[in-house]
Each structure stands twice: as structure tokens, then as C-alpha cells.
């Protein structure tokens, strides 16, 4: 009964968090949204580019399903062919110490998964290159894949040692302790990523070095941002053009690691006003509390998922453990069973996570357009142009399939964002802003 009540409580908590993230729609916002939904002219593509955009969308959907289905099949094959059991046996032969066995098992597991999923990853990268969205050389791409593999082995090895210690220490409640550990590591990851992870994959330099005028403008947006503090020395230019042709500007980190990052592709292809609006959107996620709420929302999903996963995991071990050569939950091979279960559950809740993300993204769109009022000359025209250039450089399909939007899209479609931006004018007569007081 306690577990059932906990599960019901988590469902209620997720609904509450979603409602908090999506604050009540104002009449001004509602009118702009209603008008935008009937307008597919704010973002369009020329006939030739439209053909390419639709082809790219179809290919990306193929990659998504191939990666998802083949990933699950691969996990099942590692168990069904007793490869997981043999990986464990090898690790145990090498050392009697569990703190050595765990990382050895993770190393083997990552090797198998990387090699078996490599064709899908290569095809995905070739797709981005063939459509002109990636300019990354294959040597550089393989280098990034190698860095990712090393991080997964090191961090995964440490994580597995903690997980299996919890399983041995709390055989019936390790799922709850593990969920709490994942939450703590997620917070640490948000803080550490700008210092540890990002510099491994991209080059950064002070934005003031190449574009002091843009820094001055960004400071004006930050100063208007309801208490968020990001000094100029924490504003950086990222050399995205080494790898991609798309645009972005964002805020990353947490607390003392918080910083502004502007891609050099954005500086090259976007106007300063468009960059300010994109940045205002990203800043909105912090000001509106989306980072903390998203962590809490994720924790609710993780805790519920670990509870459901725990029972499915135990059932699979009882039903198939002998056949797979994985008899006990403390066996290293059971990690593959656990990942299979959590992967299936993660796929099943994709629409929930996507819907939650889309609500946050829309709120950040509203905030971004409001925060640049008085800083950019025409927020409506700038908003429409910013989303148009984002869509054009990304070959975003102006008429995406509703199912894929529902299942996988973390953002509202570009056509809707552009149409909303063109119509959202909370400072017009008779209208009112959502996050700021109405001032000239």
C-alpha cells in the first residue's frame, strides 16, 4: 500500500510541476496563440529548400526509430545470447575485487553497445553532413565519439559501483536510493558541465574579445532579467562553425558556473537583435525557474520509473534469469536487464517529457520577447525573423507530422513560434505583458 500511495503521489507531483511550469495563459497570449495557429505564412521555405527539409525530417525520423528499436534489440541480444553473462565471467576472472569488476564490466558493455550502434550513428552524422548542417570532419567526429566513450566508461564505472553497493546494502529499496543518487548527480552535472564537459568538445573564448558591442547589449538584457546575474567575464563565444552551420545562443551552468554562450554562427548569420531575442528566450528558462522545476519533474519521473522498473526487473530475473545466466540482482550482468527496462520505460514516457518541455519552451518564448522590449526596435518583427532564420538554417519542416511533434518534439514547431512572435505585442493598447509590468 505504501508503494501504491507513493506512486499516486508522484503522478500528482508531476501534474503539479507541469501546471507550475505552464503559468496561466494571459488573454493577450491566448489571442496571439489563437491567431498564430491559423497562420502558416510566418515561416515558409522556397520549393527547393522545402523538399530538402521534408527529406531531412523523414531521415531523422528513420534514425530515431532505428536507434530506439535497434538499441532495445541490442540489449536483448546481449542477454539472450548470454554475452552479458560472459562479460561478467571475464571481469570476475580478472579480479576478485568488486571495485575492479564493475568498471571492467562497464568497459565491455560500452564497447559492445558502441560497436553495434555505430552504423546508426555514422548514418546520422552523414545525414547532417549531406544536408549541409554539419561541416565536421570525420576525424573530428570520431574524436568526439572517443571522448564520449571515455566519459561513459569513467563516469559509468563509478556510477555502477555506487548502484551495486546500494543493491547489496538495500536489496528491497535500492530503487529509491538510486533515484536520489541520480538526482544529486544531475544537479552536479548541470553545475560542472561548463567547466568539465563542454571544453572537451568545443572551443570557447571571451565574447568581449571579438564582439564587445554585443556584450554591452547582452548586459542590458541581463540587467532587465528579474535578478539574474551574469557578468561580462562569463559571456563566451563558442566556435560552433568548426562543426555545424546552425545557430544558437544560450545560458548554461548553475550558480557560480552560470554563463552566456553565443555561437559564432549566430554572430555571422543573425542580426544583433535576433541574437538578443534568442538569448532572452534562454535566459527565460533560468528566470522562470525551469532549470530547478525540470530537475524536480525529472526526479518525479525517475523515482516513479525506478519503482516500476524495479518490479519489472525482478520479474524478468525470475522469468529469464537462468536462461540469460543472470540469476541475482547483484550480478553484474543484471545491469543490462536494468538498462533494458529503463530504456523501455523512458521510451514510453517520451510524450510526457516532450509535452512538459514544449510548455517550458513556449513560456520562454513569451519571456524572451518581453525582456527585449525597449532594447530591440521591433520585438514582433525580430521574433518572427529570428525563428525564420533558425528554421532556415536548420532546414526545419514548416508542416511537421503531428504524431512526431507529440512524441519527440521538445519545442513547439517553428512555424507556430514564428507566427506567435509576429502577433504577440503585450505593449499594444488594451494588451498586457505576462512577466513584466507595462511600461513605455
Secondary structure as a PSIPRED ss2 file (coil, helix, strand):
# PSIPRED VFORMAT (PSIPRED V4.0)

   1 X C   1.000  0.000  0.000
   2 X H   0.000  1.000  0.000
   3 X H   0.000  1.000  0.000
   4 X H   0.000  1.000  0.000
   5 X H   0.000  1.000  0.000
   6 X H   0.000  1.000  0.000
   7 X H   0.000  1.000  0.000
   8 X H   0.000  1.000  0.000
   9 X H   0.000  1.000  0.000
  10 X H   0.000  1.000  0.000
  11 X H   0.000  1.000  0.000
  12 X H   0.000  1.000  0.000
  13 X H   0.000  1.000  0.000
  14 X H   0.000  1.000  0.000
  15 X H   0.000  1.000  0.000
  16 X H   0.000  1.000  0.000
  17 X H   0.000  1.000  0.000
  18 X H   0.000  1.000  0.000
  19 X H   0.000  1.000  0.000
  20 X H   0.000  1.000  0.000
  21 X H   0.000  1.000  0.000
  22 X C   1.000  0.000  0.000
  23 X C   1.000  0.000  0.000
  24 X C   1.000  0.000  0.000
  25 X C   1.000  0.000  0.000
  26 X C   1.000  0.000  0.000
  27 X H   0.000  1.000  0.000
  28 X H   0.000  1.000  0.000
  29 X H   0.000  1.000  0.000
  30 X H   0.000  1.000  0.000
  31 X H   0.000  1.000  0.000
  32 X H   0.000  1.000  0.000
  33 X H   0.000  1.000  0.000
  34 X H   0.000  1.000  0.000
  35 X H   0.000  1.000  0.000
  36 X H   0.000  1.000  0.000
  37 X H   0.000  1.000  0.000
  38 X C   1.000  0.000  0.000
  39 X C   1.000  0.000  0.000
  40 X C   1.000  0.000  0.000
  41 X C   1.000  0.000  0.000
  42 X C   1.000  0.000  0.000
  43 X C   1.000  0.000  0.000
  44 X C   1.000  0.000  0.000
  45 X C   1.000  0.000  0.000
  46 X C   1.000  0.000  0.000
  47 X H   0.000  1.000  0.000
  48 X H   0.000  1.000  0.000
  49 X H   0.000  1.000  0.000
  50 X H   0.000  1.000  0.000
  51 X H   0.000  1.000  0.000
  52 X H   0.000  1.000  0.000
  53 X H   0.000  1.000  0.000
  54 X H   0.000  1.000  0.000
  55 X H   0.000  1.000  0.000
  56 X H   0.000  1.000  0.000
  57 X H   0.000  1.000  0.000
  58 X H   0.000  1.000  0.000
  59 X H   0.000  1.000  0.000
  60 X H   0.000  1.000  0.000
  61 X H   0.000  1.000  0.000
  62 X H   0.000  1.000  0.000
  63 X H   0.000  1.000  0.000
  64 X H   0.000  1.000  0.000
  65 X H   0.000  1.000  0.000
  66 X H   0.000  1.000  0.000
  67 X H   0.000  1.000  0.000
  68 X H   0.000  1.000  0.000
  69 X H   0.000  1.000  0.000
  70 X H   0.000  1.000  0.000
  71 X H   0.000  1.000  0.000
  72 X H   0.000  1.000  0.000
  73 X H   0.000  1.000  0.000
  74 X H   0.000  1.000  0.000
  75 X H   0.000  1.000  0.000
  76 X H   0.000  1.000  0.000
  77 X H   0.000  1.000  0.000
  78 X H   0.000  1.000  0.000
  79 X H   0.000  1.000  0.000
  80 X H   0.000  1.000  0.000
  81 X C   1.000  0.000  0.000
  82 X C   1.000  0.000  0.000
  83 X H   0.000  1.000  0.000
  84 X H   0.000  1.000  0.000
  85 X H   0.000  1.000  0.000
  86 X H   0.000  1.000  0.000
  87 X H   0.000  1.000  0.000
  88 X H   0.000  1.000  0.000
  89 X H   0.000  1.000  0.000
  90 X H   0.000  1.000  0.000
  91 X H   0.000  1.000  0.000
  92 X H   0.000  1.000  0.000
  93 X H   0.000  1.000  0.000
  94 X H   0.000  1.000  0.000
  95 X C   1.000  0.000  0.000
  96 X C   1.000  0.000  0.000
  97 X C   1.000  0.000  0.000
  98 X H   0.000  1.000  0.000
  99 X H   0.000  1.000  0.000
 100 X H   0.000  1.000  0.000
 101 X H   0.000  1.000  0.000
 102 X H   0.000  1.000  0.000
 103 X H   0.000  1.000  0.000
 104 X H   0.000  1.000  0.000
 105 X H   0.000  1.000  0.000
 106 X H   0.000  1.000  0.000
 107 X H   0.000  1.000  0.000
 108 X H   0.000  1.000  0.000
 109 X H   0.000  1.000  0.000
 110 X H   0.000  1.000  0.000
 111 X H   0.000  1.000  0.000
 112 X H   0.000  1.000  0.000
 113 X H   0.000  1.000  0.000
 114 X H   0.000  1.000  0.000
 115 X H   0.000  1.000  0.000
 116 X H   0.000  1.000  0.000
 117 X H   0.000  1.000  0.000
 118 X H   0.000  1.000  0.000
 119 X H   0.000  1.000  0.000
 120 X H   0.000  1.000  0.000
 121 X H   0.000  1.000  0.000
 122 X H   0.000  1.000  0.000
 123 X H   0.000  1.000  0.000
 124 X H   0.000  1.000  0.000
 125 X H   0.000  1.000  0.000
 126 X H   0.000  1.000  0.000
 127 X H   0.000  1.000  0.000
 128 X H   0.000  1.000  0.000
 129 X H   0.000  1.000  0.000
 130 X H   0.000  1.000  0.000
 131 X C   1.000  0.000  0.000
 132 X C   1.000  0.000  0.000
 133 X C   1.000  0.000  0.000
 134 X E   0.000  0.000  1.000
 135 X C   1.000  0.000  0.000
 136 X C   1.000  0.000  0.000
 137 X C   1.000  0.000  0.000
 138 X H   0.000  1.000  0.000
 139 X H   0.000  1.000  0.000
 140 X H   0.000  1.000  0.000
 141 X H   0.000  1.000  0.000
 142 X H   0.000  1.000  0.000
 143 X H   0.000  1.000  0.000
 144 X H   0.000  1.000  0.000
 145 X H   0.000  1.000  0.000
 146 X H   0.000  1.000  0.000
 147 X H   0.000  1.000  0.000
 148 X H   0.000  1.000  0.000
 149 X H   0.000  1.000  0.000
 150 X H   0.000  1.000  0.000
 151 X H   0.000  1.000  0.000
 152 X H   0.000  1.000  0.000
 153 X H   0.000  1.000  0.000
 154 X H   0.000  1.000  0.000
 155 X H   0.000  1.000  0.000
 156 X H   0.000  1.000  0.000
 157 X H   0.000  1.000  0.000
 158 X H   0.000  1.000  0.000
 159 X H   0.000  1.000  0.000
 160 X H   0.000  1.000  0.000
 161 X H   0.000  1.000  0.000
 162 X H   0.000  1.000  0.000
 163 X H   0.000  1.000  0.000
 164 X H   0.000  1.000  0.000
 165 X H   0.000  1.000  0.000
 166 X H   0.000  1.000  0.000
 167 X H   0.000  1.000  0.000
 168 X H   0.000  1.000  0.000
 169 X H   0.000  1.000  0.000
 170 X C   1.000  0.000  0.000
 171 X C   1.000  0.000  0.000
 172 X C   1.000  0.000  0.000
 173 X C   1.000  0.000  0.000
 174 X H   0.000  1.000  0.000
 175 X H   0.000  1.000  0.000
 176 X H   0.000  1.000  0.000
 177 X H   0.000  1.000  0.000
 178 X H   0.000  1.000  0.000
 179 X H   0.000  1.000  0.000
 180 X H   0.000  1.000  0.000
 181 X H   0.000  1.000  0.000
 182 X H   0.000  1.000  0.000
 183 X H   0.000  1.000  0.000
 184 X H   0.000  1.000  0.000
 185 X H   0.000  1.000  0.000
 186 X H   0.000  1.000  0.000
 187 X H   0.000  1.000  0.000
 188 X H   0.000  1.000  0.000
 189 X H   0.000  1.000  0.000
 190 X H   0.000  1.000  0.000
 191 X H   0.000  1.000  0.000
 192 X H   0.000  1.000  0.000
 193 X H   0.000  1.000  0.000
 194 X H   0.000  1.000  0.000
 195 X H   0.000  1.000  0.000
 196 X H   0.000  1.000  0.000
 197 X C   1.000  0.000  0.000
 198 X H   0.000  1.000  0.000
 199 X H   0.000  1.000  0.000
 200 X H   0.000  1.000  0.000
 201 X H   0.000  1.000  0.000
 202 X C   1.000  0.000  0.000
 203 X C   1.000  0.000  0.000
 204 X E   0.000  0.000  1.000
 205 X E   0.000  0.000  1.000
 206 X E   0.000  0.000  1.000
 207 X H   0.000  1.000  0.000
 208 X H   0.000  1.000  0.000
 209 X H   0.000  1.000  0.000
 210 X H   0.000  1.000  0.000
 211 X C   1.000  0.000  0.000
 212 X H   0.000  1.000  0.000
 213 X H   0.000  1.000  0.000
 214 X H   0.000  1.000  0.000
 215 X H   0.000  1.000  0.000
 216 X H   0.000  1.000  0.000
 217 X H   0.000  1.000  0.000
 218 X H   0.000  1.000  0.000
 219 X H   0.000  1.000  0.000
 220 X H   0.000  1.000  0.000
 221 X H   0.000  1.000  0.000
 222 X H   0.000  1.000  0.000
 223 X H   0.000  1.000  0.000
 224 X C   1.000  0.000  0.000
 225 X C   1.000  0.000  0.000
 226 X C   1.000  0.000  0.000
 227 X C   1.000  0.000  0.000
 228 X C   1.000  0.000  0.000
 229 X C   1.000  0.000  0.000
 230 X C   1.000  0.000  0.000
 231 X C   1.000  0.000  0.000
 232 X H   0.000  1.000  0.000
 233 X H   0.000  1.000  0.000
 234 X H   0.000  1.000  0.000
 235 X E   0.000  0.000  1.000
 236 X E   0.000  0.000  1.000
 237 X E   0.000  0.000  1.000
 238 X E   0.000  0.000  1.000
 239 X C   1.000  0.000  0.000
 240 X H   0.000  1.000  0.000
 241 X H   0.000  1.000  0.000
 242 X H   0.000  1.000  0.000
 243 X C   1.000  0.000  0.000
 244 X E   0.000  0.000  1.000
 245 X C   1.000  0.000  0.000
 246 X C   1.000  0.000  0.000
 247 X C   1.000  0.000  0.000
 248 X C   1.000  0.000  0.000
 249 X E   0.000  0.000  1.000
 250 X E   0.000  0.000  1.000
 251 X E   0.000  0.000  1.000
 252 X E   0.000  0.000  1.000
 253 X C   1.000  0.000  0.000
 254 X C   1.000  0.000  0.000
 255 X H   0.000  1.000  0.000
 256 X H   0.000  1.000  0.000
 257 X H   0.000  1.000  0.000
 258 X C   1.000  0.000  0.000
 259 X E   0.000  0.000  1.000
 260 X E   0.000  0.000  1.000
 261 X E   0.000  0.000  1.000
 262 X E   0.000  0.000  1.000
 263 X E   0.000  0.000  1.000
 264 X H   0.000  1.000  0.000
 265 X H   0.000  1.000  0.000
 266 X H   0.000  1.000  0.000
 267 X H   0.000  1.000  0.000
 268 X H   0.000  1.000  0.000
 269 X H   0.000  1.000  0.000
 270 X C   1.000  0.000  0.000
 271 X C   1.000  0.000  0.000
 272 X H   0.000  1.000  0.000
 273 X H   0.000  1.000  0.000
 274 X H   0.000  1.000  0.000
 275 X H   0.000  1.000  0.000
 276 X H   0.000  1.000  0.000
 277 X H   0.000  1.000  0.000
 278 X H   0.000  1.000  0.000
 279 X H   0.000  1.000  0.000
 280 X H   0.000  1.000  0.000
 281 X H   0.000  1.000  0.000
 282 X H   0.000  1.000  0.000
 283 X H   0.000  1.000  0.000
 284 X H   0.000  1.000  0.000
 285 X H   0.000  1.000  0.000
 286 X H   0.000  1.000  0.000
 287 X H   0.000  1.000  0.000
 288 X C   1.000  0.000  0.000
 289 X C   1.000  0.000  0.000
 290 X H   0.000  1.000  0.000
 291 X H   0.000  1.000  0.000
 292 X H   0.000  1.000  0.000
 293 X H   0.000  1.000  0.000
 294 X H   0.000  1.000  0.000
 295 X H   0.000  1.000  0.000
 296 X H   0.000  1.000  0.000
 297 X H   0.000  1.000  0.000
 298 X H   0.000  1.000  0.000
 299 X H   0.000  1.000  0.000
 300 X H   0.000  1.000  0.000
 301 X H   0.000  1.000  0.000
 302 X H   0.000  1.000  0.000
 303 X H   0.000  1.000  0.000
 304 X H   0.000  1.000  0.000
 305 X H   0.000  1.000  0.000
 306 X H   0.000  1.000  0.000
 307 X H   0.000  1.000  0.000
 308 X H   0.000  1.000  0.000
 309 X H   0.000  1.000  0.000
 310 X H   0.000  1.000  0.000
 311 X H   0.000  1.000  0.000
 312 X H   0.000  1.000  0.000
 313 X H   0.000  1.000  0.000
 314 X H   0.000  1.000  0.000
 315 X H   0.000  1.000  0.000
 316 X H   0.000  1.000  0.000
 317 X H   0.000  1.000  0.000
 318 X H   0.000  1.000  0.000
 319 X H   0.000  1.000  0.000
 320 X H   0.000  1.000  0.000
 321 X H   0.000  1.000  0.000
 322 X H   0.000  1.000  0.000
 323 X H   0.000  1.000  0.000
 324 X H   0.000  1.000  0.000
 325 X C   1.000  0.000  0.000
 326 X C   1.000  0.000  0.000
 327 X C   1.000  0.000  0.000
 328 X C   1.000  0.000  0.000
 329 X C   1.000  0.000  0.000
 330 X C   1.000  0.000  0.000
 331 X C   1.000  0.000  0.000
 332 X C   1.000  0.000  0.000
 333 X C   1.000  0.000  0.000
 334 X H   0.000  1.000  0.000
 335 X H   0.000  1.000  0.000
 336 X H   0.000  1.000  0.000
 337 X H   0.000  1.000  0.000
 338 X H   0.000  1.000  0.000
 339 X H   0.000  1.000  0.000
 340 X H   0.000  1.000  0.000
 341 X H   0.000  1.000  0.000
 342 X H   0.000  1.000  0.000
 343 X H   0.000  1.000  0.000
 344 X H   0.000  1.000  0.000
 345 X H   0.000  1.000  0.000
 346 X H   0.000  1.000  0.000
 347 X H   0.000  1.000  0.000
 348 X H   0.000  1.000  0.000
 349 X C   1.000  0.000  0.000
 350 X H   0.000  1.000  0.000
 351 X H   0.000  1.000  0.000
 352 X H   0.000  1.000  0.000
 353 X H   0.000  1.000  0.000
 354 X H   0.000  1.000  0.000
 355 X H   0.000  1.000  0.000
 356 X H   0.000  1.000  0.000
 357 X H   0.000  1.000  0.000
 358 X H   0.000  1.000  0.000
 359 X H   0.000  1.000  0.000
 360 X H   0.000  1.000  0.000
 361 X H   0.000  1.000  0.000
 362 X H   0.000  1.000  0.000
 363 X H   0.000  1.000  0.000
 364 X H   0.000  1.000  0.000
 365 X H   0.000  1.000  0.000
 366 X H   0.000  1.000  0.000
 367 X H   0.000  1.000  0.000
 368 X H   0.000  1.000  0.000
 369 X H   0.000  1.000  0.000
 370 X H   0.000  1.000  0.000
 371 X H   0.000  1.000  0.000
 372 X C   1.000  0.000  0.000
 373 X E   0.000  0.000  1.000
 374 X C   1.000  0.000  0.000
 375 X C   1.000  0.000  0.000
 376 X E   0.000  0.000  1.000
 377 X C   1.000  0.000  0.000
 378 X C   1.000  0.000  0.000
 379 X H   0.000  1.000  0.000
 380 X H   0.000  1.000  0.000
 381 X H   0.000  1.000  0.000
 382 X H   0.000  1.000  0.000
 383 X H   0.000  1.000  0.000
 384 X H   0.000  1.000  0.000
 385 X H   0.000  1.000  0.000
 386 X H   0.000  1.000  0.000
 387 X H   0.000  1.000  0.000
 388 X H   0.000  1.000  0.000
 389 X H   0.000  1.000  0.000
 390 X H   0.000  1.000  0.000
 391 X H   0.000  1.000  0.000
 392 X H   0.000  1.000  0.000
 393 X H   0.000  1.000  0.000
 394 X H   0.000  1.000  0.000
 395 X C   1.000  0.000  0.000
 396 X C   1.000  0.000  0.000
 397 X C   1.000  0.000  0.000
 398 X C   1.000  0.000  0.000
 399 X C   1.000  0.000  0.000
 400 X C   1.000  0.000  0.000
 401 X C   1.000  0.000  0.000
 402 X H   0.000  1.000  0.000
 403 X H   0.000  1.000  0.000
 404 X H   0.000  1.000  0.000
 405 X H   0.000  1.000  0.000
 406 X H   0.000  1.000  0.000
 407 X H   0.000  1.000  0.000
 408 X H   0.000  1.000  0.000
 409 X C   1.000  0.000  0.000
 410 X C   1.000  0.000  0.000
 411 X C   1.000  0.000  0.000
 412 X C   1.000  0.000  0.000
 413 X C   1.000  0.000  0.000
 414 X H   0.000  1.000  0.000
 415 X H   0.000  1.000  0.000
 416 X H   0.000  1.000  0.000
 417 X H   0.000  1.000  0.000
 418 X H   0.000  1.000  0.000
 419 X H   0.000  1.000  0.000
 420 X H   0.000  1.000  0.000
 421 X H   0.000  1.000  0.000
 422 X H   0.000  1.000  0.000
 423 X H   0.000  1.000  0.000
 424 X C   1.000  0.000  0.000
 425 X C   1.000  0.000  0.000
 426 X C   1.000  0.000  0.000
 427 X C   1.000  0.000  0.000
 428 X C   1.000  0.000  0.000
 429 X C   1.000  0.000  0.000
 430 X C   1.000  0.000  0.000
 431 X C   1.000  0.000  0.000
 432 X C   1.000  0.000  0.000
 433 X C   1.000  0.000  0.000
 434 X C   1.000  0.000  0.000
 435 X C   1.000  0.000  0.000
 436 X C   1.000  0.000  0.000
 437 X C   1.000  0.000  0.000
 438 X C   1.000  0.000  0.000
 439 X C   1.000  0.000  0.000
 440 X C   1.000  0.000  0.000
